[in-house]
Amino acid sequence: MPPRNTIHEIVKQAVVKDGWIITEADDPYVISYGQRFLFVDLGASKSAADDTQGSLIGASKDNISIAIEIKDFKAKSLIKDLEQAIGQYVLYRLLLDKIDPQREVYLAISDTLYEDFFSEPIGKLVINELPLKMIIVNLERVEITKWIR
């Protein structure tokens, strides 16, 4: 299992605070495909009836499940971090489409990273053209400030 991201626990607490359930088995969420195992940082579920903020538009009446890849972009190059995050996000989305198509993939980042980097043209392009689903977290208040679908 790969090492945890430096903001892992804060994001996890913010997701739980937002009403999501994360079991021990979902931390990390394991994707098994063929002989390979991939580790997404978190798996979470939420009952559609508890979705008072409309966090997941178009959800069915059954339970809603998501997988969350957490990134803090701490490398020397933001572009290198972006390339890695996009690669993981796309790969996880492809695999989940085959093995767990009801589960959506989200990239979780800090609100400062979102405001500083993803507000630039390259960040907006990635969000809009992939499209990239994101969870934006205020690390100081330990809360989700924005869902991007």
N, C-alpha and C positions, 0 to 999 in steps of 0.2 A: 504494500500500500504506500502511495507517495506521501511525502510530508504534508502536513496541513498548512494552509495559507495563514498568514499572520492575522487576518481579520476574520478567520473562520468562526470563532466562538461568538463574536459580536454579531455577525450576520445571522448565525443560527438563533441567537437570542431575539433578534429583531423579527425574524420569520415566525418564531413561536409567539412573540408578543402580538403579531398581526393575526393570530388565531389559527396558525397551521400546526399540524401534528408531525413531529419528527421522531421516529422510533430509533432505537439503537441500531436496528438492522439497516436503517436508511442513512447512517452517518459513518462512512460514506455510502452512497447509493451505488451498488455494483451492477454493471451491465456485463452480462455473459453472452458472447457471440462466437460460435464455433469453439475454438480452443483458447480464445482470448478473453481476458477480464479487464474491464476498464472501470475506473473509480471516479464517479461524479461526486463532488463534495457533499451534497445533501440530497435527500429525497424527502418530500413533504406531501401531506395530504390535508384536505379540508372538505368538510361536508358542504354541499351546495347551499343547504339551508342556512349555514353559518356565514355565508358570503355577503354580509351586509354592505360592504363597501364596493361590491361589484368588481372585485379583484380579477376575476377571470370571466370575461365576457364570452358568451356562447357556450358555457359549460353545460353539461347534461345534468339531469336531476340526480344522478348517482354521485358518488364521491369524486372529487377532483384531485389529481395527482400531478406533481411537478418534480423536476430534477433541477438542482441549482448548482452551477459551477461558479465558484467564488474566485475573484481575481483582485489583487491589490496593485498590480502594475508597478513592481519595485525594481525591475531590471534597469540597466543603464539607458535603454532605448524604449520609449513608449510604443514605437512602431513594432519593435520585436515582440513586446508583450501583447500588442493588438493582434499580430499574426498568430501567436500561440493561442490566444483566447478564441479567435475566430475558428481556427483549426479544430480545437477541442469542441466548441459549440456545434459546428457543422457535423463533425463525426458523431457526437452524441445524438444529435437530432436524427441523422440517418439511421443509426442503430435502433433508437427507440421507435422510429417509424415502423421497423420490422418486428420488434419484440414486445413493445408496450406502446402502441400507437395512441392511447388515451393520455399518456404522460407528456406534458410540455417541458421543454428545456428553457431555462432562464440563466442569464449571466448576471451575477450579483457583483456590484462595485460600490465604492463610496460615493457619496454625493459630491465631494470635492473633485474626485476624478471625473465624474460625469460633467460637472460644470466647467472644469478646466480643459478637459481633453475631448470629450464626446460632444461638446458644443462647437468644436472646430468643424470645418467642412468635411474632413476625412471621417470624423466620428459620426456626423449626421448621415453621411453616405452609407456607412456600414449599417447603422440602425435601420435606415429606410429601405435599402436595397437587398439586404439578406433575406428577409428582415430579421433583426436581432431583438429577441425578447429580453428585457432587462428588469432587474430589481435594483433600485437605487436606495442605499442605506446611509443614514446619518450615523456615523460611528460614535459620536459623542453622546447623542440621545438614545442610541441603540434602538432605532426605529426605521421602518421603511418609509421613505418620503415620496417614492414614485414607482409605479409599475408601468413598464413600456411593453405593449403587446404588439 
